Amino acid sequence: MVRSCVGAAFPLFTVQMFDKLGINWACTLIGFCALLLAPSPFLFYKYGTWVRTKSKFSPCLDLVIAKELAAAEAAAAKGAEKV
């Protein structure tokens, strides 16, 4: 969603940015912003589950299924200990 908003707003400030900073510095600024945001998909992949578990507004089915599977495995392990 943020990417779409920035893409929609980008044409509004590019002319002024290139006029004030010049071509070299404006392109460098865009490159640094891209470099700063490049690891974000990997961070979302790694920490996304943890973020969703902390959210009140994210009822994810995959987390519910994971909890049910963990409970079933724990019950099976308990049953195996008794036998």
mmCIF file of the N, C-alpha and C atoms, coordinates in Angstrom:
data_MODEL
# 
_entry.id   MODEL 
# 
loop_
_atom_site.group_PDB 
_atom_site.id 
_atom_site.type_symbol 
_atom_site.label_atom_id 
_atom_site.label_alt_id 
_atom_site.label_comp_id 
_atom_site.label_asym_id 
_atom_site.label_entity_id 
_atom_site.label_seq_id 
_atom_site.pdbx_PDB_ins_code 
_atom_site.Cartn_x 
_atom_site.Cartn_y 
_atom_site.Cartn_z 
_atom_site.occupancy 
_atom_site.B_iso_or_equiv 
_atom_site.pdbx_formal_charge 
_atom_site.auth_seq_id 
_atom_site.auth_comp_id 
_atom_site.auth_asym_id 
_atom_site.auth_atom_id 
_atom_site.pdbx_PDB_model_num 
ATOM 1   N N  . MET A 1 1  ? 0.820  -1.179  0.000   1.00 0.00 ? 1  MET A N  1 
ATOM 2   C CA . MET A 1 1  ? 0.000  0.000   0.000   1.00 0.00 ? 1  MET A CA 1 
ATOM 3   C C  . MET A 1 1  ? 0.872  1.253   0.000   1.00 0.00 ? 1  MET A C  1 
ATOM 4   N N  . VAL A 1 2  ? 1.937  1.217   0.771   1.00 0.00 ? 2  VAL A N  1 
ATOM 5   C CA . VAL A 1 2  ? 2.836  2.372   0.824   1.00 0.00 ? 2  VAL A CA 1 
ATOM 6   C C  . VAL A 1 2  ? 3.499  2.589   -0.531  1.00 0.00 ? 2  VAL A C  1 
ATOM 7   N N  . ARG A 1 3  ? 3.869  1.479   -1.183  1.00 0.00 ? 3  ARG A N  1 
ATOM 8   C CA . ARG A 1 3  ? 4.497  1.587   -2.499  1.00 0.00 ? 3  ARG A CA 1 
ATOM 9   C C  . ARG A 1 3  ? 3.557  2.244   -3.499  1.00 0.00 ? 3  ARG A C  1 
ATOM 10  N N  . SER A 1 4  ? 2.278  1.911   -3.449  1.00 0.00 ? 4  SER A N  1 
ATOM 11  C CA . SER A 1 4  ? 1.310  2.508   -4.353  1.00 0.00 ? 4  SER A CA 1 
ATOM 12  C C  . SER A 1 4  ? 1.123  3.995   -4.070  1.00 0.00 ? 4  SER A C  1 
ATOM 13  N N  . CYS A 1 5  ? 1.104  4.351   -2.808  1.00 0.00 ? 5  CYS A N  1 
ATOM 14  C CA . CYS A 1 5  ? 0.962  5.771   -2.447  1.00 0.00 ? 5  CYS A CA 1 
ATOM 15  C C  . CYS A 1 5  ? 2.173  6.584   -2.903  1.00 0.00 ? 5  CYS A C  1 
ATOM 16  N N  . VAL A 1 6  ? 3.356  6.023   -2.707  1.00 0.00 ? 6  VAL A N  1 
ATOM 17  C CA . VAL A 1 6  ? 4.565  6.734   -3.144  1.00 0.00 ? 6  VAL A CA 1 
ATOM 18  C C  . VAL A 1 6  ? 4.595  6.826   -4.667  1.00 0.00 ? 6  VAL A C  1 
ATOM 19  N N  . GLY A 1 7  ? 4.179  5.759   -5.340  1.00 0.00 ? 7  GLY A N  1 
ATOM 20  C CA . GLY A 1 7  ? 4.130  5.789   -6.801  1.00 0.00 ? 7  GLY A CA 1 
ATOM 21  C C  . GLY A 1 7  ? 3.136  6.815   -7.317  1.00 0.00 ? 7  GLY A C  1 
ATOM 22  N N  . ALA A 1 8  ? 2.040  7.006   -6.612  1.00 0.00 ? 8  ALA A N  1 
ATOM 23  C CA . ALA A 1 8  ? 1.055  7.995   -7.022  1.00 0.00 ? 8  ALA A CA 1 
ATOM 24  C C  . ALA A 1 8  ? 1.539  9.414   -6.742  1.00 0.00 ? 8  ALA A C  1 
ATOM 25  N N  . ALA A 1 9  ? 2.283  9.606   -5.656  1.00 0.00 ? 9  ALA A N  1 
ATOM 26  C CA . ALA A 1 9  ? 2.746  10.942  -5.284  1.00 0.00 ? 9  ALA A CA 1 
ATOM 27  C C  . ALA A 1 9  ? 4.061  11.328  -5.963  1.00 0.00 ? 9  ALA A C  1 
ATOM 28  N N  . PHE A 1 10 ? 4.788  10.349  -6.468  1.00 0.00 ? 10 PHE A N  1 
ATOM 29  C CA . PHE A 1 10 ? 6.112  10.623  -7.033  1.00 0.00 ? 10 PHE A CA 1 
ATOM 30  C C  . PHE A 1 10 ? 6.098  11.662  -8.153  1.00 0.00 ? 10 PHE A C  1 
ATOM 31  N N  . PRO A 1 11 ? 5.166  11.629  -9.083  1.00 0.00 ? 11 PRO A N  1 
ATOM 32  C CA . PRO A 1 11 ? 5.174  12.651  -10.137 1.00 0.00 ? 11 PRO A CA 1 
ATOM 33  C C  . PRO A 1 11 ? 4.928  14.067  -9.614  1.00 0.00 ? 11 PRO A C  1 
ATOM 34  N N  . LEU A 1 12 ? 4.387  14.194  -8.430  1.00 0.00 ? 12 LEU A N  1 
ATOM 35  C CA . LEU A 1 12 ? 4.098  15.521  -7.888  1.00 0.00 ? 12 LEU A CA 1 
ATOM 36  C C  . LEU A 1 12 ? 5.349  16.258  -7.420  1.00 0.00 ? 12 LEU A C  1 
ATOM 37  N N  . PHE A 1 13 ? 6.396  15.517  -7.032  1.00 0.00 ? 13 PHE A N  1 
ATOM 38  C CA . PHE A 1 13 ? 7.572  16.207  -6.500  1.00 0.00 ? 13 PHE A CA 1 
ATOM 39  C C  . PHE A 1 13 ? 8.850  15.969  -7.298  1.00 0.00 ? 13 PHE A C  1 
ATOM 40  N N  . THR A 1 14 ? 8.821  15.182  -8.356  1.00 0.00 ? 14 THR A N  1 
ATOM 41  C CA . THR A 1 14 ? 10.055 14.889  -9.073  1.00 0.00 ? 14 THR A CA 1 
ATOM 42  C C  . THR A 1 14 ? 10.624 16.105  -9.808  1.00 0.00 ? 14 THR A C  1 
ATOM 43  N N  . VAL A 1 15 ? 9.772  16.904  -10.421 1.00 0.00 ? 15 VAL A N  1 
ATOM 44  C CA . VAL A 1 15 ? 10.270 18.065  -11.168 1.00 0.00 ? 15 VAL A CA 1 
ATOM 45  C C  . VAL A 1 15 ? 10.985 19.023  -10.224 1.00 0.00 ? 15 VAL A C  1 
ATOM 46  N N  . GLN A 1 16 ? 10.381 19.306  -9.072  1.00 0.00 ? 16 GLN A N  1 
ATOM 47  C CA . GLN A 1 16 ? 11.009 20.210  -8.113  1.00 0.00 ? 16 GLN A CA 1 
ATOM 48  C C  . GLN A 1 16 ? 12.296 19.610  -7.545  1.00 0.00 ? 16 GLN A C  1 
ATOM 49  N N  . MET A 1 17 ? 12.283 18.298  -7.319  1.00 0.00 ? 17 MET A N  1 
ATOM 50  C CA . MET A 1 17 ? 13.466 17.650  -6.756  1.00 0.00 ? 17 MET A CA 1 
ATOM 51  C C  . MET A 1 17 ? 14.632 17.729  -7.745  1.00 0.00 ? 17 MET A C  1 
ATOM 52  N N  . PHE A 1 18 ? 14.378 17.437  -9.009  1.00 0.00 ? 18 PHE A N  1 
ATOM 53  C CA . PHE A 1 18 ? 15.449 17.476  -9.994  1.00 0.00 ? 18 PHE A CA 1 
ATOM 54  C C  . PHE A 1 18 ? 15.901 18.902  -10.283 1.00 0.00 ? 18 PHE A C  1 
ATOM 55  N N  . ASP A 1 19 ? 15.001 19.880  -10.169 1.00 0.00 ? 19 ASP A N  1 
ATOM 56  C CA . ASP A 1 19 ? 15.394 21.279  -10.363 1.00 0.00 ? 19 ASP A CA 1 
ATOM 57  C C  . ASP A 1 19 ? 16.263 21.769  -9.211  1.00 0.00 ? 19 ASP A C  1 
ATOM 58  N N  . LYS A 1 20 ? 15.901 21.450  -7.992  1.00 0.00 ? 20 LYS A N  1 
ATOM 59  C CA . LYS A 1 20 ? 16.635 21.955  -6.817  1.00 0.00 ? 20 LYS A CA 1 
ATOM 60  C C  . LYS A 1 20 ? 17.949 21.213  -6.593  1.00 0.00 ? 20 LYS A C  1 
ATOM 61  N N  . LEU A 1 21 ? 17.929 19.883  -6.712  1.00 0.00 ? 21 LEU A N  1 
ATOM 62  C CA . LEU A 1 21 ? 19.120 19.094  -6.384  1.00 0.00 ? 21 LEU A CA 1 
ATOM 63  C C  . LEU A 1 21 ? 20.031 18.840  -7.582  1.00 0.00 ? 21 LEU A C  1 
ATOM 64  N N  . GLY A 1 22 ? 19.503 18.903  -8.758  1.00 0.00 ? 22 GLY A N  1 
ATOM 65  C CA . GLY A 1 22 ? 20.272 18.525  -9.936  1.00 0.00 ? 22 GLY A CA 1 
ATOM 66  C C  . GLY A 1 22 ? 20.077 17.042  -10.206 1.00 0.00 ? 22 GLY A C  1 
ATOM 67  N N  . ILE A 1 23 ? 20.458 16.633  -11.393 1.00 0.00 ? 23 ILE A N  1 
ATOM 68  C CA . ILE A 1 23 ? 20.212 15.255  -11.801 1.00 0.00 ? 23 ILE A CA 1 
ATOM 69  C C  . ILE A 1 23 ? 21.004 14.270  -10.955 1.00 0.00 ? 23 ILE A C  1 
ATOM 70  N N  . ASN A 1 24 ? 22.272 14.559  -10.706 1.00 0.00 ? 24 ASN A N  1 
ATOM 71  C CA . ASN A 1 24 ? 23.116 13.599  -9.976  1.00 0.00 ? 24 ASN A CA 1 
ATOM 72  C C  . ASN A 1 24 ? 22.626 13.365  -8.556  1.00 0.00 ? 24 ASN A C  1 
ATOM 73  N N  . TRP A 1 25 ? 22.383 14.453  -7.812  1.00 0.00 ? 25 TRP A N  1 
ATOM 74  C CA . TRP A 1 25 ? 21.978 14.293  -6.416  1.00 0.00 ? 25 TRP A CA 1 
ATOM 75  C C  . TRP A 1 25 ? 20.559 13.756  -6.285  1.00 0.00 ? 25 TRP A C  1 
ATOM 76  N N  . ALA A 1 26 ? 19.686 14.104  -7.198  1.00 0.00 ? 26 ALA A N  1 
ATOM 77  C CA . ALA A 1 26 ? 18.320 13.588  -7.146  1.00 0.00 ? 26 ALA A CA 1 
ATOM 78  C C  . ALA A 1 26 ? 18.313 12.080  -7.393  1.00 0.00 ? 26 ALA A C  1 
ATOM 79  N N  . CYS A 1 27 ? 19.083 11.636  -8.369  1.00 0.00 ? 27 CYS A N  1 
ATOM 80  C CA . CYS A 1 27 ? 19.174 10.185  -8.627  1.00 0.00 ? 27 CYS A CA 1 
ATOM 81  C C  . CYS A 1 27 ? 19.846 9.466   -7.463  1.00 0.00 ? 27 CYS A C  1 
ATOM 82  N N  . THR A 1 28 ? 20.842 10.097  -6.848  1.00 0.00 ? 28 THR A N  1 
ATOM 83  C CA . THR A 1 28 ? 21.503 9.500   -5.688  1.00 0.00 ? 28 THR A CA 1 
ATOM 84  C C  . THR A 1 28 ? 20.530 9.367   -4.527  1.00 0.00 ? 28 THR A C  1 
ATOM 85  N N  . LEU A 1 29 ? 19.708 10.374  -4.319  1.00 0.00 ? 29 LEU A N  1 
ATOM 86  C CA . LEU A 1 29 ? 18.711 10.318  -3.254  1.00 0.00 ? 29 LEU A CA 1 
ATOM 87  C C  . LEU A 1 29 ? 17.710 9.190   -3.489  1.00 0.00 ? 29 LEU A C  1 
ATOM 88  N N  . ILE A 1 30 ? 17.243 9.046   -4.711  1.00 0.00 ? 30 ILE A N  1 
ATOM 89  C CA . ILE A 1 30 ? 16.320 7.961   -5.036  1.00 0.00 ? 30 ILE A CA 1 
ATOM 90  C C  . ILE A 1 30 ? 16.994 6.608   -4.835  1.00 0.00 ? 30 ILE A C  1 
ATOM 91  N N  . GLY A 1 31 ? 18.251 6.501   -5.243  1.00 0.00 ? 31 GLY A N  1 
ATOM 92  C CA . GLY A 1 31 ? 18.995 5.257   -5.067  1.00 0.00 ? 31 GLY A CA 1 
ATOM 93  C C  . GLY A 1 31 ? 19.188 4.899   -3.609  1.00 0.00 ? 31 GLY A C  1 
ATOM 94  N N  . PHE A 1 32 ? 19.506 5.882   -2.764  1.00 0.00 ? 32 PHE A N  1 
ATOM 95  C CA . PHE A 1 32 ? 19.671 5.610   -1.338  1.00 0.00 ? 32 PHE A CA 1 
ATOM 96  C C  . PHE A 1 32 ? 18.360 5.193   -0.676  1.00 0.00 ? 32 PHE A C  1 
ATOM 97  N N  . CYS A 1 33 ? 17.267 5.803   -1.102  1.00 0.00 ? 33 CYS A N  1 
ATOM 98  C CA . CYS A 1 33 ? 15.954 5.390   -0.575  1.00 0.00 ? 33 CYS A CA 1 
ATOM 99  C C  . CYS A 1 33 ? 15.648 3.945   -0.965  1.00 0.00 ? 33 CYS A C  1 
ATOM 100 N N  . ALA A 1 34 ? 15.954 3.584   -2.207  1.00 0.00 ? 34 ALA A N  1 
ATOM 101 C CA . ALA A 1 34 ? 15.735 2.206   -2.657  1.00 0.00 ? 34 ALA A CA 1 
ATOM 102 C C  . ALA A 1 34 ? 16.645 1.247   -1.902  1.00 0.00 ? 34 ALA A C  1 
ATOM 103 N N  . LEU A 1 35 ? 17.888 1.640   -1.673  1.00 0.00 ? 35 LEU A N  1 
ATOM 104 C CA . LEU A 1 35 ? 18.826 0.799   -0.932  1.00 0.00 ? 35 LEU A CA 1 
ATOM 105 C C  . LEU A 1 35 ? 18.390 0.617   0.516   1.00 0.00 ? 35 LEU A C  1 
ATOM 106 N N  . LEU A 1 36 ? 17.823 1.653   1.093   1.00 0.00 ? 36 LEU A N  1 
ATOM 107 C CA . LEU A 1 36 ? 17.347 1.580   2.465   1.00 0.00 ? 36 LEU A CA 1 
ATOM 108 C C  . LEU A 1 36 ? 16.144 0.640   2.591   1.00 0.00 ? 36 LEU A C  1 
ATOM 109 N N  . LEU A 1 37 ? 15.269 0.645   1.593   1.00 0.00 ? 37 LEU A N  1 
ATOM 110 C CA . LEU A 1 37 ? 14.054 -0.161  1.642   1.00 0.00 ? 37 LEU A CA 1 
ATOM 111 C C  . LEU A 1 37 ? 14.211 -1.564  1.046   1.00 0.00 ? 37 LEU A C  1 
ATOM 112 N N  . ALA A 1 38 ? 15.356 -1.858  0.459   1.00 0.00 ? 38 ALA A N  1 
ATOM 113 C CA . ALA A 1 38 ? 15.565 -3.153  -0.196  1.00 0.00 ? 38 ALA A CA 1 
ATOM 114 C C  . ALA A 1 38 ? 15.422 -4.352  0.740   1.00 0.00 ? 38 ALA A C  1 
ATOM 115 N N  . PRO A 1 39 ? 15.894 -4.307  1.987   1.00 0.00 ? 39 PRO A N  1 
ATOM 116 C CA . PRO A 1 39 ? 15.753 -5.491  2.843   1.00 0.00 ? 39 PRO A CA 1 
ATOM 117 C C  . PRO A 1 39 ? 14.361 -5.677  3.441   1.00 0.00 ? 39 PRO A C  1 
ATOM 118 N N  . SER A 1 40 ? 13.445 -4.771  3.219   1.00 0.00 ? 40 SER A N  1 
ATOM 119 C CA . SER A 1 40 ? 12.128 -4.873  3.858   1.00 0.00 ? 40 SER A CA 1 
ATOM 120 C C  . SER A 1 40 ? 11.362 -6.140  3.499   1.00 0.00 ? 40 SER A C  1 
ATOM 121 N N  . PRO A 1 41 ? 11.351 -6.640  2.257   1.00 0.00 ? 41 PRO A N  1 
ATOM 122 C CA . PRO A 1 41 ? 10.628 -7.897  2.005   1.00 0.00 ? 41 PRO A CA 1 
ATOM 123 C C  . PRO A 1 41 ? 11.201 -9.074  2.787   1.00 0.00 ? 41 PRO A C  1 
ATOM 124 N N  . PHE A 1 42 ? 12.517 -9.102  2.931   1.00 0.00 ? 42 PHE A N  1 
ATOM 125 C CA . PHE A 1 42 ? 13.151 -10.191 3.673   1.00 0.00 ? 42 PHE A CA 1 
ATOM 126 C C  . PHE A 1 42 ? 12.839 -10.095 5.162   1.00 0.00 ? 42 PHE A C  1 
ATOM 127 N N  . LEU A 1 43 ? 12.778 -8.859  5.670   1.00 0.00 ? 43 LEU A N  1 
ATOM 128 C CA . LEU A 1 43 ? 12.419 -8.676  7.077   1.00 0.00 ? 43 LEU A CA 1 
ATOM 129 C C  . LEU A 1 43 ? 10.967 -9.063  7.324   1.00 0.00 ? 43 LEU A C  1 
ATOM 130 N N  . PHE A 1 44 ? 10.078 -8.718  6.400   1.00 0.00 ? 44 PHE A N  1 
ATOM 131 C CA . PHE A 1 44 ? 8.688  -9.138  6.538   1.00 0.00 ? 44 PHE A CA 1 
ATOM 132 C C  . PHE A 1 44 ? 8.561  -10.654 6.465   1.00 0.00 ? 44 PHE A C  1 
ATOM 133 N N  . TYR A 1 45 ? 9.348  -11.294 5.626   1.00 0.00 ? 45 TYR A N  1 
ATOM 134 C CA . TYR A 1 45 ? 9.313  -12.755 5.517   1.00 0.00 ? 45 TYR A CA 1 
ATOM 135 C C  . TYR A 1 45 ? 9.782  -13.397 6.821   1.00 0.00 ? 45 TYR A C  1 
ATOM 136 N N  . LYS A 1 46 ? 10.840 -12.828 7.417   1.00 0.00 ? 46 LYS A N  1 
ATOM 137 C CA . LYS A 1 46 ? 11.410 -13.419 8.625   1.00 0.00 ? 46 LYS A CA 1 
ATOM 138 C C  . LYS A 1 46 ? 10.563 -13.126 9.866   1.00 0.00 ? 46 LYS A C  1 
ATOM 139 N N  . TYR A 1 47 ? 10.120 -11.889 10.028  1.00 0.00 ? 47 TYR A N  1 
ATOM 140 C CA . TYR A 1 47 ? 9.437  -11.473 11.248  1.00 0.00 ? 47 TYR A CA 1 
ATOM 141 C C  . TYR A 1 47 ? 7.927  -11.282 11.067  1.00 0.00 ? 47 TYR A C  1 
ATOM 142 N N  . GLY A 1 48 ? 7.383  -11.621 9.912   1.00 0.00 ? 48 GLY A N  1 
ATOM 143 C CA . GLY A 1 48 ? 5.966  -11.393 9.640   1.00 0.00 ? 48 GLY A CA 1 
ATOM 144 C C  . GLY A 1 48 ? 5.043  -12.167 10.560  1.00 0.00 ? 48 GLY A C  1 
ATOM 145 N N  . THR A 1 49 ? 5.390  -13.419 10.838  1.00 0.00 ? 49 THR A N  1 
ATOM 146 C CA . THR A 1 49 ? 4.568  -14.234 11.730  1.00 0.00 ? 49 THR A CA 1 
ATOM 147 C C  . THR A 1 49 ? 4.541  -13.638 13.122  1.00 0.00 ? 49 THR A C  1 
ATOM 148 N N  . TRP A 1 50 ? 5.680  -13.202 13.599  1.00 0.00 ? 50 TRP A N  1 
ATOM 149 C CA . TRP A 1 50 ? 5.759  -12.604 14.937  1.00 0.00 ? 50 TRP A CA 1 
ATOM 150 C C  . TRP A 1 50 ? 4.922  -11.323 14.998  1.00 0.00 ? 50 TRP A C  1 
ATOM 151 N N  . VAL A 1 51 ? 4.982  -10.503 13.957  1.00 0.00 ? 51 VAL A N  1 
ATOM 152 C CA . VAL A 1 51 ? 4.211  -9.255  13.923  1.00 0.00 ? 51 VAL A CA 1 
ATOM 153 C C  . VAL A 1 51 ? 2.721  -9.563  13.908  1.00 0.00 ? 51 VAL A C  1 
ATOM 154 N N  . ARG A 1 52 ? 2.310  -10.569 13.117  1.00 0.00 ? 52 ARG A N  1 
ATOM 155 C CA . ARG A 1 52 ? 0.887  -10.919 13.056  1.00 0.00 ? 52 ARG A CA 1 
ATOM 156 C C  . ARG A 1 52 ? 0.388  -11.476 14.376  1.00 0.00 ? 52 ARG A C  1 
ATOM 157 N N  . THR A 1 53 ? 1.227  -12.192 15.122  1.00 0.00 ? 53 THR A N  1 
ATOM 158 C CA . THR A 1 53 ? 0.783  -12.714 16.420  1.00 0.00 ? 53 THR A CA 1 
ATOM 159 C C  . THR A 1 53 ? 0.566  -11.589 17.424  1.00 0.00 ? 53 THR A C  1 
ATOM 160 N N  . LYS A 1 54 ? 1.291  -10.509 17.286  1.00 0.00 ? 54 LYS A N  1 
ATOM 161 C CA . LYS A 1 54 ? 1.146  -9.378  18.211  1.00 0.00 ? 54 LYS A CA 1 
ATOM 162 C C  . LYS A 1 54 ? 0.009  -8.443  17.826  1.00 0.00 ? 54 LYS A C  1 
ATOM 163 N N  . SER A 1 55 ? -0.519 -8.585  16.631  1.00 0.00 ? 55 SER A N  1 
ATOM 164 C CA . SER A 1 55 ? -1.556 -7.673  16.149  1.00 0.00 ? 55 SER A CA 1 
ATOM 165 C C  . SER A 1 55 ? -2.941 -8.098  16.628  1.00 0.00 ? 55 SER A C  1 
ATOM 166 N N  . LYS A 1 56 ? -3.744 -7.113  17.014  1.00 0.00 ? 56 LYS A N  1 
ATOM 167 C CA . LYS A 1 56 ? -5.135 -7.361  17.385  1.00 0.00 ? 56 LYS A CA 1 
ATOM 168 C C  . LYS A 1 56 ? -6.028 -7.420  16.152  1.00 0.00 ? 56 LYS A C  1 
ATOM 169 N N  . PHE A 1 57 ? -5.560 -6.877  15.046  1.00 0.00 ? 57 PHE A N  1 
ATOM 170 C CA . PHE A 1 57 ? -6.380 -6.706  13.857  1.00 0.00 ? 57 PHE A CA 1 
ATOM 171 C C  . PHE A 1 57 ? -6.037 -7.700  12.753  1.00 0.00 ? 57 PHE A C  1 
ATOM 172 N N  . SER A 1 58 ? -5.288 -8.726  13.056  1.00 0.00 ? 58 SER A N  1 
ATOM 173 C CA . SER A 1 58 ? -4.845 -9.663  12.024  1.00 0.00 ? 58 SER A CA 1 
ATOM 174 C C  . SER A 1 58 ? -5.250 -11.084 12.375  1.00 0.00 ? 58 SER A C  1 
ATOM 175 N N  . PRO A 1 59 ? -6.482 -11.456 12.116  1.00 0.00 ? 59 PRO A N  1 
ATOM 176 C CA . PRO A 1 59 ? -6.892 -12.835 12.387  1.00 0.00 ? 59 PRO A CA 1 
ATOM 177 C C  . PRO A 1 59 ? -6.439 -13.759 11.254  1.00 0.00 ? 59 PRO A C  1 
ATOM 178 N N  . CYS A 1 60 ? -5.223 -14.232 11.319  1.00 0.00 ? 60 CYS A N  1 
ATOM 179 C CA . CYS A 1 60 ? -4.659 -15.057 10.249  1.00 0.00 ? 60 CYS A CA 1 
ATOM 180 C C  . CYS A 1 60 ? -4.958 -16.529 10.495  1.00 0.00 ? 60 CYS A C  1 
ATOM 181 N N  . LEU A 1 61 ? -5.475 -17.188 9.486   1.00 0.00 ? 61 LEU A N  1 
ATOM 182 C CA . LEU A 1 61 ? -5.795 -18.602 9.600   1.00 0.00 ? 61 LEU A CA 1 
ATOM 183 C C  . LEU A 1 61 ? -4.551 -19.460 9.729   1.00 0.00 ? 61 LEU A C  1 
ATOM 184 N N  . ASP A 1 62 ? -3.454 -19.049 9.106   1.00 0.00 ? 62 ASP A N  1 
ATOM 185 C CA . ASP A 1 62 ? -2.257 -19.865 9.193   1.00 0.00 ? 62 ASP A CA 1 
ATOM 186 C C  . ASP A 1 62 ? -1.717 -19.926 10.617  1.00 0.00 ? 62 ASP A C  1 
ATOM 187 N N  . LEU A 1 63 ? -1.891 -18.862 11.389  1.00 0.00 ? 63 LEU A N  1 
ATOM 188 C CA . LEU A 1 63 ? -1.444 -18.888 12.774  1.00 0.00 ? 63 LEU A CA 1 
ATOM 189 C C  . LEU A 1 63 ? -2.344 -19.768 13.635  1.00 0.00 ? 63 LEU A C  1 
ATOM 190 N N  . VAL A 1 64 ? -3.644 -19.749 13.362  1.00 0.00 ? 64 VAL A N  1 
ATOM 191 C CA . VAL A 1 64 ? -4.584 -20.600 14.099  1.00 0.00 ? 64 VAL A CA 1 
ATOM 192 C C  . VAL A 1 64 ? -4.286 -22.070 13.809  1.00 0.00 ? 64 VAL A C  1 
ATOM 193 N N  . ILE A 1 65 ? -4.046 -22.390 12.553  1.00 0.00 ? 65 ILE A N  1 
ATOM 194 C CA . ILE A 1 65 ? -3.731 -23.771 12.181  1.00 0.00 ? 65 ILE A CA 1 
ATOM 195 C C  . ILE A 1 65 ? -2.416 -24.206 12.810  1.00 0.00 ? 65 ILE A C  1 
ATOM 196 N N  . ALA A 1 66 ? -1.427 -23.328 12.849  1.00 0.00 ? 66 ALA A N  1 
ATOM 197 C CA . ALA A 1 66 ? -0.142 -23.665 13.458  1.00 0.00 ? 66 ALA A CA 1 
ATOM 198 C C  . ALA A 1 66 ? -0.311 -23.950 14.953  1.00 0.00 ? 66 ALA A C  1 
ATOM 199 N N  . LYS A 1 67 ? -1.150 -23.174 15.639  1.00 0.00 ? 67 LYS A N  1 
ATOM 200 C CA . LYS A 1 67 ? -1.399 -23.424 17.068  1.00 0.00 ? 67 LYS A CA 1 
ATOM 201 C C  . LYS A 1 67 ? -2.102 -24.763 17.269  1.00 0.00 ? 67 LYS A C  1 
ATOM 202 N N  . GLU A 1 68 ? -3.074 -25.063 16.404  1.00 0.00 ? 68 GLU A N  1 
ATOM 203 C CA . GLU A 1 68 ? -3.783 -26.343 16.517  1.00 0.00 ? 68 GLU A CA 1 
ATOM 204 C C  . GLU A 1 68 ? -2.848 -27.516 16.260  1.00 0.00 ? 68 GLU A C  1 
ATOM 205 N N  . LEU A 1 69 ? -1.960 -27.399 15.294  1.00 0.00 ? 69 LEU A N  1 
ATOM 206 C CA . LEU A 1 69 ? -0.995 -28.465 15.020  1.00 0.00 ? 69 LEU A CA 1 
ATOM 207 C C  . LEU A 1 69 ? -0.036 -28.651 16.185  1.00 0.00 ? 69 LEU A C  1 
ATOM 208 N N  . ALA A 1 70 ? 0.405  -27.551 16.785  1.00 0.00 ? 70 ALA A N  1 
ATOM 209 C CA . ALA A 1 70 ? 1.298  -27.650 17.938  1.00 0.00 ? 70 ALA A CA 1 
ATOM 210 C C  . ALA A 1 70 ? 0.589  -28.306 19.117  1.00 0.00 ? 70 ALA A C  1 
ATOM 211 N N  . ALA A 1 71 ? -0.683 -27.975 19.327  1.00 0.00 ? 71 ALA A N  1 
ATOM 212 C CA . ALA A 1 71 ? -1.445 -28.598 20.413  1.00 0.00 ? 71 ALA A CA 1 
ATOM 213 C C  . ALA A 1 71 ? -1.645 -30.083 20.151  1.00 0.00 ? 71 ALA A C  1 
ATOM 214 N N  . ALA A 1 72 ? -1.902 -30.454 18.901  1.00 0.00 ? 72 ALA A N  1 
ATOM 215 C CA . ALA A 1 72 ? -2.076 -31.865 18.556  1.00 0.00 ? 72 ALA A CA 1 
ATOM 216 C C  . ALA A 1 72 ? -0.782 -32.643 18.740  1.00 0.00 ? 72 ALA A C  1 
ATOM 217 N N  . GLU A 1 73 ? 0.343  -32.046 18.372  1.00 0.00 ? 73 GLU A N  1 
ATOM 218 C CA . GLU A 1 73 ? 1.635  -32.707 18.562  1.00 0.00 ? 73 GLU A CA 1 
ATOM 219 C C  . GLU A 1 73 ? 1.951  -32.861 20.044  1.00 0.00 ? 73 GLU A C  1 
ATOM 220 N N  . ALA A 1 74 ? 1.620  -31.842 20.839  1.00 0.00 ? 74 ALA A N  1 
ATOM 221 C CA . ALA A 1 74 ? 1.857  -31.928 22.277  1.00 0.00 ? 74 ALA A CA 1 
ATOM 222 C C  . ALA A 1 74 ? 0.985  -33.020 22.895  1.00 0.00 ? 74 ALA A C  1 
ATOM 223 N N  . ALA A 1 75 ? -0.253 -33.119 22.451  1.00 0.00 ? 75 ALA A N  1 
ATOM 224 C CA . ALA A 1 75 ? -1.147 -34.169 22.957  1.00 0.00 ? 75 ALA A CA 1 
ATOM 225 C C  . ALA A 1 75 ? -0.646 -35.545 22.542  1.00 0.00 ? 75 ALA A C  1 
ATOM 226 N N  . ALA A 1 76 ? -0.147 -35.660 21.317  1.00 0.00 ? 76 ALA A N  1 
ATOM 227 C CA . ALA A 1 76 ? 0.377  -36.946 20.861  1.00 0.00 ? 76 ALA A CA 1 
ATOM 228 C C  . ALA A 1 76 ? 1.641  -37.323 21.641  1.00 0.00 ? 76 ALA A C  1 
ATOM 229 N N  . ALA A 1 77 ? 2.457  -36.325 21.953  1.00 0.00 ? 77 ALA A N  1 
ATOM 230 C CA . ALA A 1 77 ? 3.670  -36.599 22.725  1.00 0.00 ? 77 ALA A CA 1 
ATOM 231 C C  . ALA A 1 77 ? 3.308  -37.035 24.149  1.00 0.00 ? 77 ALA A C  1 
ATOM 232 N N  . LYS A 1 78 ? 2.272  -36.409 24.728  1.00 0.00 ? 78 LYS A N  1 
ATOM 233 C CA . LYS A 1 78 ? 1.824  -36.808 26.062  1.00 0.00 ? 78 LYS A CA 1 
ATOM 234 C C  . LYS A 1 78 ? 1.296  -38.230 26.053  1.00 0.00 ? 78 LYS A C  1 
ATOM 235 N N  . GLY A 1 79 ? 0.526  -38.559 25.004  1.00 0.00 ? 79 GLY A N  1 
ATOM 236 C CA . GLY A 1 79 ? -0.032 -39.898 24.866  1.00 0.00 ? 79 GLY A CA 1 
ATOM 237 C C  . GLY A 1 79 ? 1.067  -40.942 24.688  1.00 0.00 ? 79 GLY A C  1 
ATOM 238 N N  . ALA A 1 80 ? 2.131  -40.594 23.983  1.00 0.00 ? 80 ALA A N  1 
ATOM 239 C CA . ALA A 1 80 ? 3.234  -41.525 23.773  1.00 0.00 ? 80 ALA A CA 1 
ATOM 240 C C  . ALA A 1 80 ? 4.011  -41.737 25.065  1.00 0.00 ? 80 ALA A C  1 
ATOM 241 N N  . GLU A 1 81 ? 4.082  -40.724 25.936  1.00 0.00 ? 81 GLU A N  1 
ATOM 242 C CA . GLU A 1 81 ? 4.792  -40.862 27.216  1.00 0.00 ? 81 GLU A CA 1 
ATOM 243 C C  . GLU A 1 81 ? 4.035  -41.803 28.164  1.00 0.00 ? 81 GLU A C  1 
ATOM 244 N N  . LYS A 1 82 ? 2.712  -41.774 28.102  1.00 0.00 ? 82 LYS A N  1 
ATOM 245 C CA . LYS A 1 82 ? 1.916  -42.609 29.003  1.00 0.00 ? 82 LYS A CA 1 
ATOM 246 C C  . LYS A 1 82 ? 1.984  -44.083 28.611  1.00 0.00 ? 82 LYS A C  1 
ATOM 247 N N  . VAL A 1 83 ? 2.211  -44.347 27.338  1.00 0.00 ? 83 VAL A N  1 
ATOM 248 C CA . VAL A 1 83 ? 2.231  -45.739 26.865  1.00 0.00 ? 83 VAL A CA 1 
ATOM 249 C C  . VAL A 1 83 ? 3.534  -46.368 27.109  1.00 0.00 ? 83 VAL A C  1 
# 
